[in-house]
Amino acid sequence: MIDPSIIIDPAASALRPSIALDDFLPMFVSSALVLVFGGFYVGIYTAVKVKLLKPWAMPLAYVFWLLTAYCLYIMGSLMQVNDFTAKALVIAMIGYLMLPHAVYYMQHQVHEENEH
């Protein structure tokens, strides 16, 4: 059998805490749900903007954004991220909230300039 001390670098484990085996499944599920809920957020937002869904569905898109943010928080907590990474995740979620607004604002401006 291979001695684990040969494979595992003790200096590397000092930089990053190890993740408990019991946390792997919740971490995996929460990271998968970040993708699923994020897709629903953008999908519903887009469907409302292109009038495939009624405007009353827009709050549902924001509910999916909140679920995405919550799952990202759970994932970050389980991964024991440091302060810098936690701030980067918060900034990423704020950007993810604002990105569809910016895209459709720019699309509307381009449409107005070229059509009228």
Rosetta silent file (secondary structure, phi, psi, omega in degrees, C-alpha in Angstrom):
SEQUENCE: MIDPSIIIDPAASALRPSIALDDFLPMFVSSALVLVFGGFYVGIYTAVKVKLLKPWAMPLAYVFWLLTAYCLYIMGSLMQVNDFTAKALVIAMIGYLMLPHAVYYMQHQVHEENEH
SCORE:     score description
SCORE:     0.000 S_00000001
   1 L     0.000  146.521 -178.689    0.000    0.000    0.000 S_00000001
   2 L   -81.306  136.757  178.014    1.185    3.539   -0.755 S_00000001
   3 L   -72.442  121.818 -177.465    2.036    5.723    2.175 S_00000001
   4 H   -62.124  -25.395 -179.669   -0.427    8.707    2.171 S_00000001
   5 H   -66.112  -21.608  178.107    2.264   11.069    3.464 S_00000001
   6 H   -75.268  -38.400 -175.890    4.033   10.720    0.111 S_00000001
   7 H   -80.981  -43.769 -175.166    0.964   11.803   -1.878 S_00000001
   8 L   -86.853  123.830  178.281   -0.445   14.485    0.400 S_00000001
   9 L   -85.255  116.872 -178.374    1.631   17.618    0.688 S_00000001
  10 H   -63.089  -29.153  179.172    1.339   18.923    4.276 S_00000001
  11 H   -68.859  -35.172 -179.966    2.049   22.481    3.111 S_00000001
  12 H   -68.591  -37.199 -179.774   -0.910   22.381    0.709 S_00000001
  13 H   -71.380  -20.645  176.211   -3.334   21.282    3.425 S_00000001
  14 H   -73.530  -27.271  179.824   -2.239   24.247    5.554 S_00000001
  15 H   -79.922  -32.043 -175.900   -3.401   26.626    2.803 S_00000001
  16 L  -133.581  126.000  178.105   -6.812   25.027    2.312 S_00000001
  17 L   -67.978  147.692  179.346   -8.854   23.204    4.934 S_00000001
  18 L   -74.152  152.023 -178.618   -9.885   19.708    3.991 S_00000001
  19 L   -97.517  130.458 -179.591  -13.533   19.094    3.140 S_00000001
  20 L   -65.517  142.974 -179.728  -15.400   16.558    5.243 S_00000001
  21 H   -62.108  -33.049  178.054  -16.625   13.528    3.346 S_00000001
  22 H   -67.643  -21.000 -179.740  -20.127   14.068    4.777 S_00000001
  23 H   -88.073   -7.874 -174.669  -20.180   17.522    3.155 S_00000001
  24 H   -65.261  -48.374 -178.101  -19.416   16.279   -0.345 S_00000001
  25 H   -63.707  -47.647  176.762  -22.955   15.318   -1.362 S_00000001
  26 H   -61.305  -34.476  178.085  -24.600   18.532   -0.058 S_00000001
  27 H   -66.961  -42.393  179.204  -21.834   20.523   -1.745 S_00000001
  28 H   -64.177  -45.746 -178.972  -22.358   18.677   -5.019 S_00000001
  29 H   -65.418  -43.741 -179.160  -26.145   19.090   -4.887 S_00000001
  30 H   -66.170  -36.417  178.245  -25.970   22.788   -3.989 S_00000001
  31 H   -70.153  -34.865  175.754  -23.496   23.491   -6.788 S_00000001
  32 H   -67.168  -38.774  179.599  -25.734   21.633   -9.262 S_00000001
  33 H   -69.062  -27.968  173.555  -28.739   23.627   -8.046 S_00000001
  34 H   -57.942  -44.520  179.608  -26.797   26.858   -8.619 S_00000001
  35 H   -68.095  -43.850 -177.320  -26.705   25.940  -12.307 S_00000001
  36 H   -65.937  -52.200 -178.518  -30.331   24.774  -12.450 S_00000001
  37 H   -65.579  -36.502  176.883  -31.826   27.723  -10.562 S_00000001
  38 H   -63.435  -38.852  176.818  -29.592   30.177  -12.426 S_00000001
  39 H   -64.905  -40.457  176.697  -30.832   28.782  -15.710 S_00000001
  40 H   -64.805  -39.069  178.314  -34.447   29.178  -14.601 S_00000001
  41 H   -58.580  -53.375 -177.846  -33.731   32.784  -13.545 S_00000001
  42 H   -67.798  -38.367 -179.750  -32.314   33.749  -16.931 S_00000001
  43 H   -64.056  -46.808  179.959  -34.869   31.653  -18.820 S_00000001
  44 H   -68.152  -41.695  178.546  -37.900   33.160  -17.119 S_00000001
  45 H   -58.609  -46.636 -179.947  -36.431   36.665  -17.300 S_00000001
  46 H   -64.658  -43.667 -179.226  -35.808   36.244  -21.026 S_00000001
  47 H   -62.347  -36.393  177.191  -39.231   34.711  -21.667 S_00000001
  48 H   -69.566  -42.980 -177.812  -40.925   37.660  -19.969 S_00000001
  49 H   -65.367  -34.985  179.137  -38.817   40.205  -21.883 S_00000001
  50 L   -93.900   11.833  173.713  -39.583   38.632  -25.282 S_00000001
  51 L    64.177   30.964  170.271  -43.248   38.324  -24.244 S_00000001
  52 L   -83.910  -24.695  175.068  -43.445   34.527  -24.192 S_00000001
  53 L  -121.543  155.167  177.611  -44.612   34.771  -20.589 S_00000001
  54 L   -71.077  154.546 -179.206  -46.868   37.314  -18.948 S_00000001
  55 H   -59.711  -22.338  179.340  -45.233   40.040  -16.812 S_00000001
  56 H   -64.796  -15.630 -179.285  -46.635   38.474  -13.629 S_00000001
  57 H   -81.189  -11.671 -177.387  -43.996   35.728  -14.025 S_00000001
  58 H   -60.025  -41.899  176.881  -41.096   38.149  -13.496 S_00000001
  59 H   -58.350  -29.766  177.248  -41.159   37.836   -9.671 S_00000001
  60 H   -63.472  -35.938  176.607  -40.740   34.090  -10.165 S_00000001
  61 H   -61.732  -42.239  179.911  -37.456   34.800  -11.953 S_00000001
  62 H   -70.172  -28.999  173.389  -36.221   36.725   -8.925 S_00000001
  63 H   -63.181  -42.353  177.755  -37.262   33.864   -6.636 S_00000001
  64 H   -66.262  -33.296  175.332  -35.007   31.614   -8.709 S_00000001
  65 H   -65.109  -42.260  178.075  -32.197   34.169   -8.374 S_00000001
  66 H   -62.483  -40.183  176.606  -32.648   34.100   -4.594 S_00000001
  67 H   -64.144  -37.905  176.671  -32.532   30.304   -4.640 S_00000001
  68 H   -62.478  -46.707 -179.942  -29.353   30.494   -6.721 S_00000001
  69 H   -62.806  -40.618  179.423  -27.775   32.897   -4.245 S_00000001
  70 H   -64.451  -44.683  179.213  -28.797   30.701   -1.302 S_00000001
  71 H   -64.783  -36.194  176.442  -27.359   27.556   -2.897 S_00000001
  72 H   -66.350  -37.650  175.950  -24.140   29.419   -3.667 S_00000001
  73 H   -62.958  -45.317  178.603  -23.994   30.512   -0.018 S_00000001
  74 H   -60.841  -45.712 -179.826  -24.483   26.911    1.143 S_00000001
  75 H   -60.943  -44.958  178.999  -21.799   25.715   -1.262 S_00000001
  76 H   -64.101  -37.669  178.368  -19.350   28.389   -0.100 S_00000001
  77 H   -65.615  -43.098  179.944  -20.041   27.587    3.546 S_00000001
  78 H   -68.293  -31.252  179.226  -19.448   23.888    3.019 S_00000001
  79 H   -81.113   -8.766 -179.869  -16.245   24.591    1.081 S_00000001
  80 L    56.233   53.975 -178.038  -15.034   26.861    3.902 S_00000001
  81 L   -70.450  155.383  178.731  -14.015   29.627    1.501 S_00000001
  82 L   -81.946  178.348 -174.805  -11.824   32.456    2.736 S_00000001
  83 H   -62.322  -41.476 -179.173  -12.957   36.091    2.997 S_00000001
  84 H   -62.807  -44.755  179.824  -11.715   37.102   -0.442 S_00000001
  85 H   -66.526  -37.450  177.896  -13.517   34.226   -2.160 S_00000001
  86 H   -62.811  -42.335  177.388  -16.708   34.936   -0.200 S_00000001
  87 H   -65.471  -38.450  178.009  -16.626   38.558   -1.376 S_00000001
  88 H   -64.135  -37.857  178.042  -15.999   37.396   -4.949 S_00000001
  89 H   -66.825  -38.895  177.663  -19.034   35.102   -4.734 S_00000001
  90 H   -64.889  -44.549  178.720  -21.217   37.966   -3.486 S_00000001
  91 H   -63.604  -39.026  178.081  -20.004   40.225   -6.306 S_00000001
  92 H   -62.933  -40.615  179.755  -20.615   37.434   -8.813 S_00000001
  93 H   -69.800  -35.935  175.432  -24.203   37.010   -7.627 S_00000001
  94 H   -64.853  -42.342  176.684  -24.847   40.759   -7.820 S_00000001
  95 H   -62.917  -38.935  179.369  -23.428   40.719  -11.332 S_00000001
  96 H   -67.035  -31.000  175.359  -25.593   37.731  -12.219 S_00000001
  97 H   -68.848  -39.840 -173.674  -28.633   39.664  -11.010 S_00000001
  98 H   -87.392  -21.901 -174.612  -27.757   42.703  -13.111 S_00000001
  99 H   -58.529  -49.400  178.728  -26.465   41.030  -16.281 S_00000001
 100 H   -61.117  -34.605  177.321  -29.838   40.245  -17.921 S_00000001
 101 H   -62.448  -43.914 -179.839  -30.986   43.809  -17.184 S_00000001
 102 H   -65.756  -40.717 -179.304  -27.901   45.215  -18.910 S_00000001
 103 H   -62.781  -48.006 -177.230  -28.282   42.909  -21.916 S_00000001
 104 H   -74.367  -27.984  173.015  -31.911   43.820  -22.522 S_00000001
 105 H   -64.574  -47.736  179.331  -31.249   47.521  -21.884 S_00000001
 106 H   -65.156  -38.392  178.318  -28.489   47.506  -24.534 S_00000001
 107 H   -62.297  -42.340  179.467  -30.684   45.485  -26.899 S_00000001
 108 H   -64.472  -41.805 -179.860  -33.490   48.021  -26.505 S_00000001
 109 H   -64.397  -43.018  178.653  -31.113   50.941  -27.123 S_00000001
 110 H   -64.324  -41.043  178.526  -29.696   49.349  -30.274 S_00000001
 111 H   -62.267  -43.192  179.579  -33.205   48.587  -31.504 S_00000001
 112 H   -64.572  -40.107 -178.839  -34.289   52.188  -30.911 S_00000001
 113 H   -69.365  -37.281 -174.839  -31.244   53.608  -32.718 S_00000001
 114 H   -89.495  -26.284 -176.154  -31.572   51.338  -35.749 S_00000001
 115 H   -96.503  -24.458 -173.893  -35.348   51.165  -36.168 S_00000001
 116 L  -121.769    0.000    0.000  -36.391   54.735  -35.381 S_00000001
